[in-house]
Amino acid sequence: MGMNWFDKLESQLNEQLETFLSSNPEQKKLLDQEESEERQEKLLKRYFHLQRETEFLQQELLELAPKINYWKSKLKQAQNSKQWRLVEEASNYQKDLMHRGKTQWQALKELEFELVQLNHSLKILKEIAQENSSPSSKNDSKRRNQLDNRWEQFETQQELERLRRHCTN
C-alpha cells in the first residue's frame, strides 16, 4: 500500500517535470546537456580505469614470459639429469605459469575490446555534445533524435555483447 502511494507520487512528479520541460525547451536542453556530461564523465572514468588494468596485465604478461622460459630450461636440465621427480614438478609449475599467461591474455583481450566500445561511446557522446552546442533548428532536433537512437542501439549492443561474454565464460 505504501509503494502504491510512492508510485503515484513519483508518476505525478515525472508528469510535472515533463510538462515543465516541454514548456521550457531551454531548460530541457540544459538538462540533456547535463545528463550527457555526466554520462561522458562516467565513461571516461571507466575508460581510464580499464586502461590502468590493461597496462597492469600487460606488465604481468611481460614478467611472466621470462619465468616460463626459465622453468623450461630447468625442465630440460632435470630431464637431462634424469631427475624424474624434478621433471614432474618443473613441468607442472611451467604448465601453471602457461595457464596463468593464457588466462591473463584472454582477460587482456576482453579489456581491450571493452576499451574500443567505450571509445566508441565517448565519440558518440562528443557528437551529441556538438549537436547540442549548435543553434537550434528542426534539423538539429532531428539529428539529435538520430544520435539518441544510435546511442540506444549501441548500449543495447554493448549489453548483448556483455551477456554473450558472460555466457561463454
Secondary structure as the mmCIF struct_conf table of DSSP 4:
data_model
#
loop_
_struct_conf.conf_type_id
_struct_conf.id
_struct_conf.beg_label_comp_id
_struct_conf.beg_label_asym_id
_struct_conf.beg_label_seq_id
_struct_conf.end_label_comp_id
_struct_conf.end_label_asym_id
_struct_conf.end_label_seq_id
HELX_RH_AL_P HELX_RH_AL_P1 GLY A 2 SER A 23
HELX_RH_AL_P HELX_RH_AL_P2 PRO A 25 ASN A 80
TURN_TY1_P TURN_TY1_P1 SER A 81 LYS A 82
HELX_RH_AL_P HELX_RH_AL_P3 TRP A 84 SER A 133
BEND BEND1 SER A 134 SER A 134
HELX_LH_PP_P HELX_LH_PP_P1 PRO A 135 SER A 136
HELX_RH_AL_P HELX_RH_AL_P4 LYS A 138 THR A 168
#
